[in-house]
């Protein structure tokens, strides 16, 4: 079968982002706690980018600020034209002070202390372990997750230790070290599963009749207990309802996640710092939005690099070495300009987005009551700001705002809408709040089923289906009625 090659032309439409646009996209995704690190990285990689205010042009910018009121309001600035910028060969020095006097704020303080893992390792030195055993114990502690559980068996840890560090230890020795760690504070740490965690805590309590009975229930009837089949437990142990209540009370006061009981900072518990990206303050019934700039420095293009470019572009520009040097210097200056303008564009987009959210949810920011939150989706803010929905999504992802009522993730203010029987549009958050209130006030000996919730909500004017109620209940982390039953 003969084959042949043919040459054809095809026409198709493609959208390509300029380097500056890509830079802005990446900037929008960075929360405040990561922006400082990104700026430091750029300062180290690009010698044409310098930290601080350029004194030579600081006066010019102050004069421009006094004459141009729009410059102080980023919501009124025209969007930066990247296509024009990329074609611009003018290497005149630019500077941008991204921390004006009005927006300059001190760092929001947070306490720094010992992490959960460090706390566990510090207890190793309080035991009688020798140096080799302490090294193994540190390895074991490193495998304990944030909830305080050790999800790997002694045999698996032995294999990992041989593979990673070339240290050979017997299974019995590894189990002996794990058993010692299980005696550490907080009680229940290094458990393999929930049953093991509860048993460890019960064993460390004073062995009263109620604790002994609770230990028997967890060790022998854990599956039945987890399904709350209390009648079967009473029949098999031949105990009264009062005895069972006392034992269950002992169990319910145990901590199923001992790692969460560590009284560390947000960073200690989650290995990340929750730093608000925005600050919303109220003054005379007016809401003022500002960026939390922290230690973010003003940036400008190096004057030395601009002079260097002029030198290489002078009389000897025909020399190959000078042309190569000029190309290198120009590239670094362009990168610095793009980074500065990307940072400016990020701040403007952030301010536009947050200001639109505050305007939309004004009553909440004034009252602090979640019932004042209106139904709001990304498109609502996109329409108000003129940005694409994907841009708003990037701005709101992993960002936080500090208000007089606490710190909230921006996603907290978004919710879908449903219609009440009278045609009023309400937020799904209001429905969830109503569901939580009904369940919190229920008779725990006869918990409310999902069908009961639907009926109660209908009586309150909320036209909602049973599957929707079940979905909201699950999103609230509330188990089904059978698992909420208490004797």
ABEGO torsion letter per residue (X at the ends): XBBBBBBBBBBBBBBBBBAAAAAAAAAAABBAAAAAAAAAAAAAABAABBBEBBAAAAAAAAAAAAABAAAABAAABBBBBAAAAAABABABBBBBBABBAAABBBBBBBBBBBBAAAAAAAAAAABABBAAAAAAAAAAAAABBAAGBBABBAAAAAAAAAAAAGBBBBAAAAAAAAAAAAABOBBGBGBABAAAAAAAAAAABBBBAAAAAAAAAAAAAAAAAAAGBAAAAAAAAGBBAAAAAAAAAAAAABBABAAAABBBBAAAAAGBBBBBABBBBBBGGBBBBBBBAEABBBBBBBAAAAAAAAAAABAAAABAAAAAAAAAAAAAAAAAAAAAAAAAAAAAAAAAAAAAAAAAAAAAAAAGBAAABBBBBAAAAAAAAGBBAAAAAAAABGBBBBBAAEBBBAAAABBBBBBBAAGBBBBAAAAAAAAAAAAAABBAABBBBAAAAAAAAAAAGBBBBAAAAAAAAAAAGBBBAAAABBX
